[in-house]
Amino acid sequence: MRVLVTGAAGFIGSTTTEQLVELGHDVVALDSLVRGRADNVPSRATFVEGDCGDAHLIRSLGAFDACVHFAALIEPADSMNSPETFFTNNVSQSFTMIEALIETGTPKVVFSSSCAVYGNQVEMPIDEDRATNPRSPYGESKLMVEQGLRWMAERGRLRSAVLRYFNAAGGTLAHPERHSPEIHLIPLALDTALGRRDVLSVFGTDYPTSDGTCVRDYIHVSDLADAHVRAIDALDEHAELTLNLGTGTGSSILEVIDSVRRITGREVPVRLADRRPGDPAEAVASNAKARELLGWSPQKSLLDDIVSDAWSAHKSF
Ligand SMILES: NC(=O)c1ccc[n+]([C@@H]2O[C@H](COP(=O)([O-])OP(=O)(O)OC[C@H]3O[C@@H](n4cnc5c(N)ncnc54)[C@H](O)[C@@H]3O)[C@@H](O)[C@H]2O)c1
């Protein structure tokens, strides 16, 4: 297959590109480098530096069998300060690209969505039928693209798989989790264990959870990448898919920090702080639909395995 991967210099995009080239696919890896790093793009992919919203550029690349669309700004807190930046980059640029893809005859789009579309839910686990209620422009930007894709699939313009990830984590030696700015718990905890940060802040200790800290569903980036490869094939049978990608098991912030202490054998000094506005107490996926429709199941996503892989990758840079 000839596949366009956008956001391929980022964490999840680079790992998925790696799996696609390993399987023998011809991958064009597009990234504007607004966040990612060029050295993250697997050398066997063809790297194109550019914005996914550059319609002329997208048309010049010709037809693909599928596009896997990771490119986005991902920081919910920043989106609260600058919603317009997120709607322009994540929504306008996406639709400009998708229109160009339809024009050039690319029939399938696999889209990176997020559990942020669900907002604050009380009942766990969350399945795909749950009413959406994003609490940030970031989450709203993901939902807007989802809705557009659903209409395009319904009107026969393309086939689309919307994948709602919970917390991507882990990493591989070639593609460590290395966001800039870093906002994710595990790399921040590992940086603290390495002494690159003095202290790790824990936001909120009075949530209605077993230890009072937030509970999240961590999924290994390699398991996410595997689901994307399967989703491309599943679109032969389904014109539209909306699937959660998580493990179905939650871990509290303190459980993650304990795992980091155990795996690294190092101290992780923490500072207990107030809740942050908008953080849900819990976000845990029901992954039954992805298991059924993709024949997928997480293989590397036990918490200690995720932290162990993240630690190996993190020490390397
Ligand atoms: N990391 C998570 O836990 C998580 C959870 C849910 C959903 N997601 C989604 O997964 C996708 C990938 O996330 P990630 O963690 O790999 O983030 P990342 O920041 O590592 O990768 C995103 C990449 O997209 C590129 N990019 C951004 N806007 C672009 C544009 N207009 N044109 C071309 N390239 C552009 C950036 O340079 C970056 O390399 C995002 O869409 C994100 O919303 C991530």
The ligand as a Gaussian input file, in Angstrom:
#p B3LYP/6-31G(d) Opt

LIG

0 1
 N       -0.255000      11.535000      23.130000
 C       -1.461000      11.166000      23.574000
 O       -1.612000      10.666000      24.691000
 C       -2.673000      11.333000      22.681000
 C       -3.933000      10.986000      23.201000
 C       -5.057000      11.152000      22.386000
 C       -4.911000      11.600000      21.082000
 N       -3.687000      11.945000      20.611000
 C       -3.583000      12.440000      19.229000
 O       -2.595000      11.695000      18.551000
 C       -1.946000      12.510000      17.562000
 C       -0.444000      12.386000      17.719000
 O       -0.086000      12.742000      19.051000
 P        1.429000      12.691000      19.529000
 O        1.414000      12.398000      20.987000
 O        2.225000      11.833000      18.620000
 O        1.829000      14.231000      19.339000
 P        3.152000      14.895000      18.725000
 O        3.122000      16.333000      19.075000
 O        4.348000      14.089000      19.127000
 O        2.937000      14.706000      17.146000
 C        2.126000      15.558000      16.388000
 C        2.927000      15.921000      15.146000
 O        2.090000      16.676000      14.274000
 C        2.887000      17.703000      13.679000
 N        1.948000      18.741000      13.217000
 C        1.120000      19.494000      13.970000
 N        0.368000      20.290000      13.176000
 C        0.743000      20.017000      11.897000
 C        0.300000      20.475000      10.627000
 N       -0.654000      21.406000      10.512000
 N        0.866000      19.951000       9.505000
 C        1.841000      18.996000       9.593000
 N        2.302000      18.530000      10.786000
 C        1.748000      19.033000      11.908000
 C        3.841000      18.134000      14.769000
 O        5.008000      18.760000      14.269000
 C        4.148000      16.793000      15.456000
 O        5.298000      16.183000      14.908000
 C       -2.489000      13.924000      17.749000
 O       -3.491000      14.136000      16.774000
 C       -3.101000      13.878000      19.148000
 O       -4.176000      14.779000      19.262000
 C       -2.561000      11.833000      21.379000

